[in-house]
Amino acid sequence: MTRILGTLLVIFATLAALPARAFDTKATAAWVYDMTTHTVLMDKNGNQPLPPASMSKLMTINMLFEALRDGRVQMDTAFPVSARAVEMTARGGSTMYLQQGDRPTVEELLHGMIVNSGNDACIVVAEGLAGTEEAFAAQMTTRAQALGMTESHFANSSGWPDPEHRMSMKDLGILSRRLIEEFPEFYPIFAQTEYNYKGRAPANANNRNPLLKLGIGADGLKTGHTSEAGYGLVGSVKQGERRIIFAITGLASDKDRAEEAERISSWAFRQFALKTVAKEGQRIAEAAVFMGAADKVGLVPAQDLRLLIPALVQDGLKAEVVYTGPVKAPVAKGTQLAELVITLPDLPEHRVALVAETDVPRGGFVTRLMTAARHLQASYLGGGAPAS
């Protein structure tokens, strides 16, 4: 394994003196992610399974989005409303005010779940897709595991308190990213602030996401609250080229939730800058070539290298190229030969593939003969047999 350090410093000199101060959130658990650069900006108990309250409705919504995409339902597909769904309104909590005899469409139910956070709407969807809420919750759990949400287990479709109903903040972030990237045709519903099914909802039954009306680029996703979970929020904010998503929980009040969500958003955009630190095709380093028409080949990124840099970090940046060498000829242009490993204070290690800048054909007879002679001489002087 070969490591190259010195030749990289000139490339990153413009980033060159204090480490950024970590954000001290009031949330008991938090996970903040920059979607543009795939960088985790904060992880506070992010993998801990916790009661997610209504934030887990995002999984029910995902299941319905998938059914729409697969053609199993259409936007105008109507579902019946069971007595169990109506009872949810009587038990308290969020509702879209469904009544028995209603036949809401998938489109209406999506608005009821996303904007009104309707527990009744979730049960209607669960029963409409899986027959029973219990069967649907089992399907949610299985699907979550398949999507890499390893700390998620669902006991119901709505987030109603249950000791078996758990999600981590990281899992909520993974799910949010999926909803944004995989379902762009449906995602704009999350930015809607008002929905009133058949004129039944009072004024305070609209979207509780406190960020939507602040003009900061927020366009989703979901709030949650129970006495066990405290106040939580899964949010998404887009400013310029960047989009962040975050999940927080355990706040003491809706006021604390609103203030903390805005603070996290401001911190994520103001304390990190998106920088292009190397251009596509720019030579970062060189790798030695064995038995080639040239002794070395340039190592370049296959595309522009863009990183999220903490605003106050300069001397804390470290970079090195790692590859196994020398590289045996022939070498084809564009072949990955190495990795550029970049570390920054308080951020995960960032690895970027480096590829061959040019073709390096196998050397001719004289080149191979001279290389073999040098190799033999080096082995002899070293007191060992030539390596094969």
C-alpha positions in Angstrom: 0.0 0.0 0.0 1.5 3.3 -1.1 0.5 6.7 0.5 1.3 10.0 -1.0 1.0 13.1 1.2 3.3 16.1 0.2 2.1 16.6 -3.3 -1.5 17.3 -2.2 -0.9 20.3 0.0 -0.8 22.8 -2.8 -4.3 21.7 -4.0 -5.9 22.4 -0.7 -4.0 25.5 0.3 -7.0 27.7 -0.4 -8.8 25.9 2.4 -6.0 26.5 4.8 -7.4 28.2 11.6 -9.6 27.1 14.2 -11.8 24.0 14.2 -15.5 24.7 13.8 -17.3 24.5 17.1 -19.7 21.6 17.3 -23.4 22.5 17.5 -24.8 21.8 21.0 -28.4 20.8 20.4 -31.0 20.6 23.1 -32.5 17.6 21.4 -31.9 14.2 23.1 -31.1 12.7 19.7 -30.4 14.4 16.4 -29.1 13.5 12.9 -28.2 16.2 10.3 -27.2 15.4 6.8 -26.2 17.4 3.8 -27.7 15.8 0.7 -25.6 17.7 -1.8 -22.3 16.2 -0.6 -23.6 13.2 1.3 -22.0 14.5 4.5 -23.3 13.8 8.0 -23.0 17.1 9.8 -24.2 16.0 13.2 -24.9 12.6 14.9 -26.1 12.8 18.5 -27.5 9.4 19.5 -28.5 9.0 15.9 -28.6 5.2 15.9 -30.6 4.9 19.1 -34.1 3.5 18.6 -36.7 5.9 20.2 -40.4 6.5 20.1 -40.9 8.4 16.9 -44.5 9.6 17.4 -46.1 10.9 14.2 -42.7 11.2 12.5 -43.1 7.5 11.7 -46.0 8.4 9.5 -43.3 9.0 6.9 -43.0 5.2 6.6 -46.7 4.8 6.0 -46.5 7.6 3.4 -43.5 5.8 1.8 -45.5 2.6 1.5 -48.3 4.4 -0.2 -45.9 6.2 -2.6 -44.5 2.9 -3.5 -48.0 1.5 -4.2 -48.6 4.5 -6.5 -45.3 4.0 -8.3 -46.0 0.3 -8.8 -49.5 0.9 -10.1 -51.2 -1.0 -7.3 -53.3 2.1 -6.6 -54.0 5.3 -8.4 -54.6 8.8 -7.0 -58.3 8.4 -7.5 -58.5 5.0 -5.8 -61.0 5.2 -3.0 -60.7 3.3 0.4 -63.4 2.6 2.9 -63.3 4.1 6.4 -63.5 1.5 9.2 -64.9 1.9 12.7 -61.3 1.5 13.9 -60.2 4.5 11.9 -63.0 6.6 13.2 -62.3 5.6 16.8 -58.8 7.1 16.4 -60.3 10.6 16.3 -62.3 9.9 19.5 -59.0 8.8 21.2 -57.4 12.1 20.6 -54.4 13.0 18.6 -54.2 14.3 15.0 -57.0 13.6 12.6 -58.4 14.5 9.1 -61.9 14.0 10.6 -63.0 11.0 8.6 -66.4 9.4 9.3 -67.8 6.0 8.5 -69.4 6.1 5.1 -66.6 8.3 3.7 -64.6 6.9 0.8 -61.5 9.1 0.7 -59.2 8.8 -2.4 -55.5 8.1 -2.2 -54.8 11.7 -3.0 -57.1 12.9 -0.2 -55.5 10.5 2.3 -52.0 11.6 1.3 -53.0 15.2 2.2 -54.7 14.0 5.4 -51.5 12.2 6.5 -49.0 14.8 5.4 -50.7 18.1 6.2 -53.2 17.1 8.9 -51.0 14.2 10.3 -54.2 12.2 10.5 -54.1 9.0 12.6 -57.4 8.0 11.0 -56.0 8.4 7.5 -53.0 6.2 8.4 -55.4 3.3 9.5 -57.4 3.7 6.3 -54.3 3.4 4.2 -53.0 0.5 6.2 -56.2 -1.4 5.9 -56.6 -0.5 2.3 -53.2 -1.8 1.3 -52.7 -4.8 3.7 -56.2 -5.7 5.0 -55.3 -5.0 8.7 -53.1 -2.5 10.5 -51.2 -5.3 12.1 -50.3 -6.8 8.8 -49.4 -3.4 7.4 -47.1 -2.7 10.4 -45.3 -6.0 9.8 -44.8 -5.0 6.1 -43.5 -1.6 7.2 -40.9 -3.2 9.4 -39.8 -5.6 6.7 -39.5 -2.9 4.1 -37.6 -0.6 6.5 -35.0 -3.3 7.0 -34.6 -3.7 3.2 -34.0 0.0 2.9 -31.2 0.0 5.5 -33.3 1.4 8.4 -31.9 -1.1 10.8 -33.2 0.5 14.0 -36.8 0.7 13.0 -39.7 -1.5 14.1 -43.3 -0.6 13.7 -46.3 -1.7 15.8 -48.9 0.5 14.0 -49.3 2.9 11.0 -49.6 6.2 12.9 -47.0 6.4 15.5 -49.5 5.9 18.3 -47.5 5.1 21.5 -46.5 1.4 21.8 -43.3 -0.1 23.4 -42.6 -2.0 20.2 -42.8 1.1 17.9 -39.3 2.6 17.5 -37.2 4.4 15.0 -33.8 6.1 15.1 -33.1 9.6 14.0 -30.7 8.3 11.4 -33.4 6.0 10.0 -35.8 8.9 9.8 -33.1 10.8 7.8 -32.6 7.8 5.5 -36.3 7.7 4.9 -36.6 11.4 4.3 -33.8 11.3 1.7 -35.7 8.5 -0.1 -38.9 10.4 -0.1 -37.2 13.4 -1.7 -35.1 11.6 -4.2 -37.4 8.7 -5.2 -40.7 10.5 -5.3 -40.2 14.0 -6.7 -43.7 14.0 -8.2 -45.3 13.5 -4.8 -42.9 15.3 -2.5 -44.3 18.8 -3.0 -47.3 17.8 -0.8 -45.0 18.1 2.2 -44.7 21.9 1.6 -48.5 22.5 1.8 -49.6 24.3 4.9 -53.4 23.8 4.7 -55.8 21.0 3.9 -59.5 20.6 5.0 -61.2 17.4 4.0 -64.9 18.2 3.3 -64.6 21.4 5.3 -64.5 19.5 8.6 -61.2 20.6 10.0 -60.8 23.6 12.4 -58.1 26.1 11.6 -55.5 24.6 14.0 -55.6 21.2 12.2 -53.2 22.3 9.5 -49.5 21.5 9.0 -47.6 21.9 12.2 -44.1 22.2 10.6 -42.9 25.5 12.0 -40.3 26.0 9.3 -42.6 26.2 6.3 -43.7 29.8 6.8 -40.2 31.2 7.6 -39.1 31.7 4.1 -35.8 29.8 4.6 -36.3 27.2 1.9 -38.1 24.6 4.1 -40.3 22.2 2.2 -40.9 19.2 4.5 -41.3 16.8 6.2 -43.0 15.9 9.5 -43.5 16.8 13.2 -44.2 14.4 16.0 -45.2 14.6 19.7 -46.3 12.3 22.4 -45.7 12.5 26.2 -43.1 9.7 25.9 -41.3 11.0 22.9 -41.4 14.7 23.6 -41.5 17.1 20.6 -39.7 16.1 17.4 -39.3 17.1 13.8 -38.0 15.7 10.6 -37.1 18.7 8.4 -35.7 19.5 4.9 -34.4 22.9 3.8 -33.0 23.8 0.4 -30.9 26.9 -0.1 -29.0 27.5 -3.4 -27.3 24.3 -4.4 -27.5 22.7 -1.0 -30.2 20.7 0.7 -30.1 19.5 4.3 -32.3 17.1 6.1 -32.4 16.5 9.8 -34.3 14.6 12.5 -34.5 15.7 16.1 -36.5 14.5 19.1 -36.9 14.9 22.8 -37.6 18.6 22.9 -39.7 19.9 25.8 -42.3 22.0 23.9 -43.5 23.0 20.5 -41.7 26.3 21.0 -38.4 24.6 21.7 -38.9 22.4 18.7 -39.5 25.3 16.4 -36.5 27.2 17.8 -34.2 24.2 17.7 -35.2 23.3 14.1 -34.4 26.9 12.9 -31.1 27.0 14.8 -30.0 23.7 13.3 -30.9 24.9 9.8 -29.1 28.2 10.2 -26.0 26.4 11.6 -25.9 23.8 8.8 -25.9 26.5 6.1 -23.9 29.2 7.8 -21.1 27.1 9.3 -20.3 25.0 6.2 -19.3 26.2 2.7 -19.5 24.1 -0.5 -16.2 24.2 -2.2 -14.8 22.7 -5.4 -11.4 21.7 -4.3 -10.3 19.8 -7.5 -11.5 19.8 -11.0 -12.3 16.8 -13.1 -9.1 15.7 -14.8 -6.8 17.8 -12.5 -3.7 15.8 -11.6 -3.7 15.1 -7.9 -0.7 12.8 -7.7 1.2 10.2 -9.7 1.4 6.4 -9.4 4.5 4.4 -10.3 4.0 2.0 -13.3 5.7 -1.4 -13.6 6.7 -2.7 -17.0 5.0 0.3 -18.8 6.0 2.5 -21.7 6.0 5.3 -19.0 7.3 5.1 -15.4 4.4 7.0 -14.0 0.7 7.8 -14.6 -1.2 10.8 -13.4 -4.0 10.3 -10.8 -7.1 12.5 -11.4 -10.6 12.7 -10.1 -13.2 11.4 -12.6 -15.5 14.4 -11.8 -15.3 17.7 -9.9 -14.4 17.2 -6.3 -16.8 19.2 -4.1 -16.6 19.2 -0.4 -18.4 20.8 2.5 -15.8 22.7 4.5 -16.4 24.0 8.0 -16.3 27.8 7.7 -13.5 28.2 10.3 -11.4 25.2 9.4 -8.1 25.8 7.6 -5.1 24.0 9.0 -7.2 21.1 10.2 -7.6 19.6 6.7 -5.6 16.5 5.8 -5.4 14.6 2.6 -3.5 11.6 1.2 -3.6 9.4 -1.8 -3.7 5.6 -1.1 -3.0 3.0 -3.7 -1.4 -0.4 -4.1 1.7 0.0 -6.3 3.5 0.0 -8.5 0.7 -0.4 -11.0 1.3 -3.1 -13.6 1.1 -2.0 -17.2 -0.9 -1.9 -19.4 -3.1 0.8 -17.8 -6.3 2.1 -19.4 -7.3 5.8 -19.1 -10.1 6.2 -16.6 -9.3 3.0 -14.6 -9.6 3.6 -10.9 -6.1 3.2 -9.4 -6.3 5.0 -6.1 -8.4 6.8 -3.5 -8.0 10.3 -2.2 -8.7 10.3 1.6 -9.7 13.6 3.1 -10.2 14.2 6.8 -11.7 17.4 8.4 -12.3 18.1 12.1 -15.7 17.0 13.4 -16.7 15.4 10.0 -16.6 11.9 8.6 -13.6 10.8 6.5 -14.2 11.5 2.8 -13.0 9.1 0.1 -12.8 10.0 -3.6 -11.8 7.6 -6.4 -8.8 8.6 -8.5 -8.4 7.3 -12.0 -5.6 7.0 -14.6 -5.1 10.3 -16.4 -3.9 8.6 -19.6 -3.3 5.2 -21.2 0.0 3.6 -20.4 0.7 0.7 -22.7 3.0 -2.1 -21.9 6.6 -1.3 -22.5 8.5 -2.8 -25.4 11.1 -5.5 -25.2 13.9 -3.2 -24.2 11.8 -1.5 -21.5 10.8 -4.9 -20.1 14.4 -6.2 -20.2 15.8 -3.1 -18.4 13.0 -3.2 -15.8 13.6 -6.9 -15.2 17.4 -6.2 -14.9 16.8 -3.4 -12.3 14.4 -5.5 -10.4 16.9 -8.4 -10.4 19.7 -6.1 -9.3 17.6 -4.6 -6.5 16.7 -8.1 -5.2 20.3 -9.2 -5.4 21.6 -6.2 -3.4 18.9 -6.7 -0.9 20.1 -10.3 -0.3 16.8 -11.9 -1.4 15.5 -13.8 -4.4 13.7 -11.7 -7.1 10.0 -11.4 -6.4 7.7 -12.9 -9.0 
